[in-house]
Amino acid sequence: MPVMAVMTGIQASGKSAFCKNYLSAYDRINLDTLHTRNKENTAIDAALQAKRDMVIDNTNPTLEDRKKYIAKAKENGYTVIGYFMQSRIQDCIARNELREGKEKVPAKAIAATSKKLEMPSYGEGFDELYFVRITDTGTVVEKWQE
């Protein structure tokens, strides 16, 4: 069964690095690179039609943000896996400061996303859910505890 992974976490929480390191075989669908919802929908539809594994690499901070992806995945027979990136605002701002050019976002944008961040739950339709922490020694992926 094909997989749709849905990332959740504020900017600079490590979502894209996680995707590159752990989900590199998946089609990576990311608004930062696609720029428009129309291009995003086209990429999702192409992956669904070909039954390819994909990862939605956006902040997806609210249940409402995640709902449309999960519904599309379920309608197309996908397993839906959620990855929630530990999103401590001070850590994310520090990581963001190391970014260059367009990758660097205003600290107030990170704070605004943090304020609306809603924890994911199995009730949304996830088949599997994980909590991801970035530590000084690497990445820790743990089964979600509700």
C-alpha positions as a Python dict, from the first residue, in 0.01 Angstrom:
ca = {
    (1, 'M'): (0, 0, 0),
    (2, 'P'): (145, 341, -91),
    (3, 'V'): (225, 590, 186),
    (4, 'M'): (154, 957, 237),
    (5, 'A'): (365, 1107, 513),
    (6, 'V'): (239, 1436, 657),
    (7, 'M'): (492, 1654, 838),
    (8, 'T'): (385, 1887, 1119),
    (9, 'G'): (607, 2144, 1286),
    (10, 'I'): (693, 2510, 1290),
    (11, 'Q'): (952, 2660, 1057),
    (12, 'A'): (1310, 2543, 1123),
    (13, 'S'): (1193, 2246, 1334),
    (14, 'G'): (1383, 2011, 1102),
    (15, 'K'): (1105, 1887, 872),
    (16, 'S'): (1291, 1919, 543),
    (17, 'A'): (1616, 1776, 681),
    (18, 'F'): (1417, 1482, 822),
    (19, 'C'): (1256, 1427, 480),
    (20, 'K'): (1593, 1433, 304),
    (21, 'N'): (1752, 1195, 557),
    (22, 'Y'): (1467, 950, 621),
    (23, 'L'): (1211, 984, 340),
    (24, 'S'): (1436, 1050, 41),
    (25, 'A'): (1264, 782, -169),
    (26, 'Y'): (930, 964, -134),
    (27, 'D'): (806, 1237, -369),
    (28, 'R'): (865, 1550, -159),
    (29, 'I'): (580, 1798, -194),
    (30, 'N'): (669, 2134, -45),
    (31, 'L'): (507, 2476, -90),
    (32, 'D'): (844, 2651, -45),
    (33, 'T'): (962, 2495, -372),
    (34, 'L'): (630, 2467, -559),
    (35, 'H'): (510, 2817, -455),
    (36, 'T'): (137, 2773, -531),
    (37, 'R'): (-145, 2549, -408),
    (38, 'N'): (-227, 2472, -772),
    (39, 'K'): (123, 2330, -834),
    (40, 'E'): (102, 2146, -502),
    (41, 'N'): (-231, 1987, -600),
    (42, 'T'): (-89, 1888, -940),
    (43, 'A'): (211, 1719, -773),
    (44, 'I'): (-12, 1537, -523),
    (45, 'D'): (-250, 1421, -796),
    (46, 'A'): (42, 1291, -1008),
    (47, 'A'): (182, 1095, -712),
    (48, 'L'): (-164, 957, -626),
    (49, 'Q'): (-228, 850, -984),
    (50, 'A'): (108, 671, -1001),
    (51, 'K'): (59, 528, -648),
    (52, 'R'): (396, 670, -542),
    (53, 'D'): (492, 732, -181),
    (54, 'M'): (490, 1103, -100),
    (55, 'V'): (565, 1336, 188),
    (56, 'I'): (381, 1663, 246),
    (57, 'D'): (666, 1879, 375),
    (58, 'N'): (484, 2191, 496),
    (59, 'T'): (427, 2327, 848),
    (60, 'N'): (70, 2185, 857),
    (61, 'P'): (15, 2338, 1203),
    (62, 'T'): (-360, 2282, 1237),
    (63, 'L'): (-600, 1992, 1210),
    (64, 'E'): (-770, 2188, 930),
    (65, 'D'): (-440, 2215, 738),
    (66, 'R'): (-380, 1839, 758),
    (67, 'K'): (-739, 1731, 689),
    (68, 'K'): (-736, 1780, 310),
    (69, 'Y'): (-418, 1575, 267),
    (70, 'I'): (-540, 1291, 488),
    (71, 'A'): (-878, 1279, 310),
    (72, 'K'): (-714, 1262, -35),
    (73, 'A'): (-477, 990, 80),
    (74, 'K'): (-757, 778, 231),
    (75, 'E'): (-975, 818, -81),
    (76, 'N'): (-686, 677, -283),
    (77, 'G'): (-602, 380, -59),
    (78, 'Y'): (-291, 526, 103),
    (79, 'T'): (-148, 457, 446),
    (80, 'V'): (-111, 792, 624),
    (81, 'I'): (186, 845, 854),
    (82, 'G'): (227, 1162, 1057),
    (83, 'Y'): (556, 1301, 1182),
    (84, 'F'): (536, 1575, 1445),
    (85, 'M'): (863, 1762, 1479),
    (86, 'Q'): (937, 1885, 1830),
    (87, 'S'): (878, 2257, 1789),
    (88, 'R'): (1045, 2448, 2071),
    (89, 'I'): (1035, 2806, 1954),
    (90, 'Q'): (1378, 2901, 2091),
    (91, 'D'): (1543, 2603, 1917),
    (92, 'C'): (1368, 2681, 1587),
    (93, 'I'): (1466, 3048, 1598),
    (94, 'A'): (1828, 2948, 1667),
    (95, 'R'): (1827, 2702, 1372),
    (96, 'N'): (1660, 2964, 1152),
    (97, 'E'): (1943, 3208, 1230),
    (98, 'L'): (2182, 2962, 1062),
    (99, 'R'): (1982, 2975, 739),
    (100, 'E'): (2071, 3194, 444),
    (101, 'G'): (1871, 3378, 179),
    (102, 'K'): (1508, 3286, 119),
    (103, 'E'): (1531, 2988, 356),
    (104, 'K'): (1555, 3228, 651),
    (105, 'V'): (1211, 3334, 775),
    (106, 'P'): (1122, 3622, 1009),
    (107, 'A'): (1122, 3520, 1377),
    (108, 'K'): (770, 3662, 1405),
    (109, 'A'): (652, 3411, 1140),
    (110, 'I'): (791, 3126, 1351),
    (111, 'A'): (614, 3267, 1658),
    (112, 'A'): (285, 3305, 1466),
    (113, 'T'): (294, 2944, 1343),
    (114, 'S'): (383, 2827, 1695),
    (115, 'K'): (73, 3000, 1836),
    (116, 'K'): (-161, 2809, 1605),
    (117, 'L'): (17, 2472, 1633),
    (118, 'E'): (-226, 2190, 1716),
    (119, 'M'): (-100, 1848, 1818),
    (120, 'P'): (-191, 1578, 1568),
    (121, 'S'): (-393, 1276, 1678),
    (122, 'Y'): (-495, 937, 1547),
    (123, 'G'): (-852, 1072, 1538),
    (124, 'E'): (-756, 1277, 1230),
    (125, 'G'): (-708, 956, 1032),
    (126, 'F'): (-338, 883, 1077),
    (127, 'D'): (-250, 513, 1055),
    (128, 'E'): (82, 576, 1229),
    (129, 'L'): (205, 880, 1418),
    (130, 'Y'): (554, 967, 1541),
    (131, 'F'): (720, 1234, 1756),
    (132, 'V'): (1057, 1347, 1620),
    (133, 'R'): (1323, 1524, 1828),
    (134, 'I'): (1650, 1664, 1703),
    (135, 'T'): (1918, 1625, 1968),
    (136, 'D'): (2289, 1706, 1985),
    (137, 'T'): (2360, 1342, 1899),
    (138, 'G'): (2108, 1299, 1616),
    (139, 'T'): (1742, 1245, 1542),
    (140, 'V'): (1513, 1050, 1775),
    (141, 'V'): (1188, 909, 1634),
    (142, 'E'): (935, 777, 1889),
    (143, 'K'): (587, 629, 1856),
    (144, 'W'): (321, 892, 1932),
    (145, 'Q'): (167, 880, 2279),
    (146, 'E'): (-191, 1008, 2312),
}
